[in-house]
Amino acid sequence: MKLAKRIGEGVFHQVHNNSLVYNTCWEDPRCDRNLLSINQQSKVVMLTSAGCNALDYLLDQPLEVHCVDMNPRQNALLNLKQALFASGNYAALYSFFGTGAPAHARVLFHDVILPHLHDPYARRFWKQQLGYFQGKGLRPSFYWRGSSGTVAWLVRNWLHSQPEARRLVYRLLESNSLEAQTRHYEQLEPRFLHVFIRWLLSQHFVQSMLGVPKSQQKLAAERFSDGMAGYIRSCLRHVFTQIPVQDNYFWRLYFYGKYSPDCCPNYLRAEFFEPIRTHIERVKTYSSSLNDFLEKHPEQYTHFVLLDHQDWLAAHQRDALEQEWRLILENAAPKARILLRSASFEPDFLPAFVRERVRFDLDAALREQQRDRVGTYASTWIGEVIT
């Protein structure tokens, strides 16, 4: 058992240490901003992921947004987006990240992006990986690249090979009422959650490509008799029968391989380009662990956005988890807000001293959890540091 566990986590680390994992954020920033109440005095510390949500937070005009990620490729992706904002060229930004396959990508990269892409690692990485945006080959969209994009591409191709399932997905995504959504989803579910898809999504290597470690897979599956398939079914059923799909750019993206101007993240909307560009230099990136960042950059931060990484720490690095919380509390301004998500319905891994120092608002978290357009986490938690 211990050997299997080591092998499983080794696969996860192999993927994360050698790949761009997330090509878009899979946390709903609308829920985040409702829970965080960011303002002009805010100093935010967050995990980078794909950087989309850091840009979204700029609409609330925080003083600072510090993006931390152990995978430098994730920071390089945010740096690329920052360079496009700094260039002042909205058309180029949308061409790269709205369509995922810009015309003349190489020319735009050298003429528009490079003069504003100052991070040495990001410059090297995108010079080598510019093919992600070339619109060629079997995966012609950036959003079908990277490890999570590859899984999305495999699932999409399987759906396209099944005419009835493909037709139902189109109808589902174009529904204009919850009644229509529910009807189309009920027809789609038995076709989509086919034996092959259930098998594919239950494979540890595939989950690792999606950024889900073995420990989190176990948390997600333990409440369902059919494991991960049951968890996925529960998530999809909630998203597609309880939440209007018209502005759900998360699920549309991986099917179409691109956004549309009226269904996309805020950072890609023309009306928000200048407000974000004005504050783009307030976003800083750091390729390190959160613990290292807090030790090297002590400050009184008002917000911490932890995504779901504490699930992994709880299972594998309990000491690091406790140290992370101690550093967070040491560097938390009075009434600082802390947002985290989990594959567990109840994150009982929190150290006792956290429960003593942080007051969690269960009602607010549940309210936003029910509205979350992504719907892939079992729970959302928002806490406020008690002064």
N, C-alpha and C positions, 0 to 999 in steps of 0.2 A: 504493500500500500504506500509506504513512504517513497519507494522508488518510482511508482506511478505518479505520485504527487510531484516529485522532483522533475520528472520528465515533462509532465503537463505544464508546470510553471516555466521550464526551460523553453518549451515551444513558444509560450507567451512572450518571454523576454527576447527570444530570437526574432519574433515578428516586430516587437516594439523597438528593438535596437537597430533594425536594419530597414525600416519602412516608414513612409508617411502613412500613418494609420487613419487619421480623420481628415477627410477633405472638406467637410462641412460640420458645423456644430449640431449635435443632437440633444440639446437642451433648449427648451423654449424660452427665449429672452423676454417675451411678454410676461410670462409667469415670474421670471427672475426679477424684472423691474418692479412688478407689483409687490413682490415680497421684500425687496431690498430697500426701496425708497431712497435711491441715490440722489444726491443733490450737489450743489456747487462747492460744498466743503468736503465732499467724500474723497477718501483715499482707499482705493479698491485693490485687493490682492486676489488674484484668481488663477486657476489653471487655464492654460492657453487653449487647448483643443485646436480648433481650426481658426480661432480668432474672430469669428463672426460676431459672437456675443459681446466681446470687448468693444467692438466698433458700435454695436447697438447701445451699450451703456453710455457712450459719449453723447448721445442725445439728451442725457440728463446732466451733462456738463460737469462731471466730477473733476476734482483737481488733478488726480493721478489715477492711472490704471496700470498696475504691475502684473504682467502676464508671465507665469512661471510654468515651465514644462521640462521634464527630463529628456524628452525627445526633441533635439534641435530642429528637426524637420518641421515640427508643428510651429515653432517660432518663425522659421523661414517662411512658412505659408502666410502668417500674419504680417511679417515684414514685407512680403510681396504686395499684399493688400494696402499696407501703409504707403508704400512707394507709389502706388497708383493714385491714392488720394493726394499725396504730396505733389504729384504731377499736375493736378488740377484738371485731368482729362477724364470726365465721367464716361464718355463713350468707350474709352479703353478699359476702364474698370468693368463696365457691364459686358464688354466683349469677352474679357477673360473669365469673369466669374458669374455672369448672367447666362451666357451661352455655353461656357465650358469648352468652347472650340473656336477661339477668335481667328478671324481672317488675318493673315499677315502677322502671326504671333511673334515670329522672330524679329521682324522690323519693329513692332511695338515694344518688344522687350528691350531691344538695344537703344531705341530712340526715346521712348517715353519712360520706361521703368528704371533702367540701370543708373541714370543720373541721380535717382532718388533712393536707390537701394544701397544703403551704406554698410550694412552688416556683412562682414567678409564671408561668413559661412553661408548666409542666404544667397549671396552673389554666386558662390561656387556651386551651391546646390541647384539653383534654377538654371544656370548655364548648362549643367549636366542633364537636367530633367525637363527642359523646355518642351520636349516631345509630349509631355502630358497634355499640352494645350494645342498640339498641332492638328487635331481633328482627323487623324489617320489611323489605319490599322483596325483591328477587331474592336477596340475600345476607343471610339472617336471622341469621347467627351472626357474632360478632366474629372468629372464626377464618377467615372467608372475606372479611375486610377487609384493608386494607393491600395492598401490592404482592404479597407472597408468598402471602397468603391469596386474592387474586384468581386467581392461577395455579392454586392448589389447587382453587378453586371451578370453574374452567373444566374441569380434568381430571376432577373428580368428576362434573360434569354430563354430560360425554361418557360416562363409565362408566355413569351411570344411564340414558343413552339406549340402551345396549346390554344387553338383558335377560340374556344369558348371562354377559357379563363382570360385571355387577352381582351376579348370583347367586354367582359364583365368589369375588368379593371378600368378600361376607358370609361365605361358608364358610371362606375363608382366615383372616379375622380372628377367627372363632369356633373355630378349630381348637384341639384340646387335646393334640396331639402333633406332633412334628416330621415324622413320617411323613405325617400328614394334611395338614399345611402344605405339604409338598413336593408331594404329589399335586395339591392345589388350585392351587398356584402354577404347576406345569408346565402345567396346563390354561389358566390365566389368561394366562401370559406372551405367547403369540402373539396373544391377543385384545387385551391391554392395549397392548403395544408395536406397535400398529397404525400404519400409514403416517401417519395424521393426528397421533397422539401423538408419534411420532418427529420429525415435522416441527415440531410445536409446541415441543417441548422443545429443539430445536436452534436456535431463533431467538434471536438475541442480545438482542432486547428482552425476551423472556420470561425468559431467564437473568438479565438485569439486574434484573427484577422479583423474582427469587428471591434476589438479592444476590450473583450470580456475575458478576464482571467478565470482559471479553474474554480477558484474559491467563490467568485461571483456567480458562475454558472450553477454551482451547488445551491447557493442562496436562492437563486431565481427558480430553480426546479423543485425544491424540496416540498413545496406546498401542493404540488400537482401530481396526480397518480401517473400521468404520462410524461412527467419531467419537463424538459425545455419546450416540448411541443405544446403542453398545456399552458405554460407561461406565455409563450408567443401568442397562442390563441386568445388568452385573456386580454393581452395588451391590444391586439388588433381589433378585437370585438369592441373594446371600449372606445378606441380612437375613431373607428368607422361607423359606429352606431350611436355614439353619444355626443360627438363634437363635429360641428359643421366642417366639411372638407374644403369649402371654397377657398380658404386662405391657408390651407395646410401645405405650405411649400416644402416641408420636410419629406413627406412620403411621395409627393409628386416628383420631386427632384430625381430620385433614383429610378423611377420608371421612365421619365422622359429624357433624363440626362441633361436637363437644363431647367432654368427658371423661366417664368414669364414676367413681364414688367408689372403686372397686377397681382402676382403671387410669388413673392420673393422676400428674402430678409430685408430689413430696413436699410442696411448699409448699401443695398443695390438699388434703392428707390431714388429717382432723380431729385425729388424734393428734399431728401436728407443728405445729399452729397456735400453741399457747402457747410451745413451745420457740423457734420462729422469732420470734414477736411479742416475746418477752423481749429479743431482741438486734437488733430491726429497726433501731434507730438507729445500729448499727455500719456500716450500708451507706450510703455517700455517692456521689453522682453528679456527674459533670463532663462538660460538653459541650465537648470539645476533642480534639485529637489526643493520642495517647499520649506523643509527644515533649514537647508543651506541658505536659501534666500532670506529667511527671517533672522538667522544668526548674523548674516553679513549686512543686512539692511534694517536694523532695528528702528522702529517708528511707531507712532500711534495710528494704526490703520482703522478705518471705520467699517469696512466690509471685507469679508472673506468668502470666496465662492469656491467650494472644494469639489464640485462635481461628485463623482462616486468613488474616488480613488481610495477612500478609507475602508471600503469593503476589503480591498486587497491587503492593506496594512494590517487590518484586524486579524486576518487569517495567517499572515506570514511575518510581519514585523511589528509585533505588539509594542515593543519598546519604542520603535520609531513613531508609532501611532500616539503613544502617550507623550513622547517628546514633542511631536507636532502640536498637540493640544496645549502643552505648556507654553510653547513659543507663541502660539496664536493668542493665548490669554495674556501673556507678557506684553505683546505688541498690539493689543486691542484698545482702541479708544473707548471712553465711557459709552455704554449702550451700543457698542459695535454689533453689527448684524452678521450672522454666519449662516450660509446656505449650503446644504449638502443633499445629495440624492443617494439612494441605496437600492440594491437588488433585494434587500430584505424588507419585509413589511414592518419590522421593528428593529432598528439598529441598536441591539443590546450590547454592542461592542464599545459603546462610549465609556470612557473611564469615569469612575464615580465622581472625581473632582470636577468633571465637566458638567455633570448634572447639578452640582452645587453652584457653579458659576454662570451657567447659561440657562436662560428661561426660554423654552421652546413654545412657539405659538402653534399648537396643533390644528386649530380651526383654520387659520390663514393658510397653513401648508396644505391641508386637505382640500380647501377651496381651489387653490391653484393646481393641485394635483389632478383634480377632476376636469380642469380646463386645458391641461397640458396637451398640445397638439402632437407631441412625440409619443408619449405614453408608454415608453419602454422601461421605466423605473417602477419598482414596487412602492417606493415611498419618497416623499420630499420633506425636508426638515428645515425650518427657519428658526434660528435662535437669536436671542439678544443677550449680550454680556451684562450681568448684573453688577452694578457699581456699588 
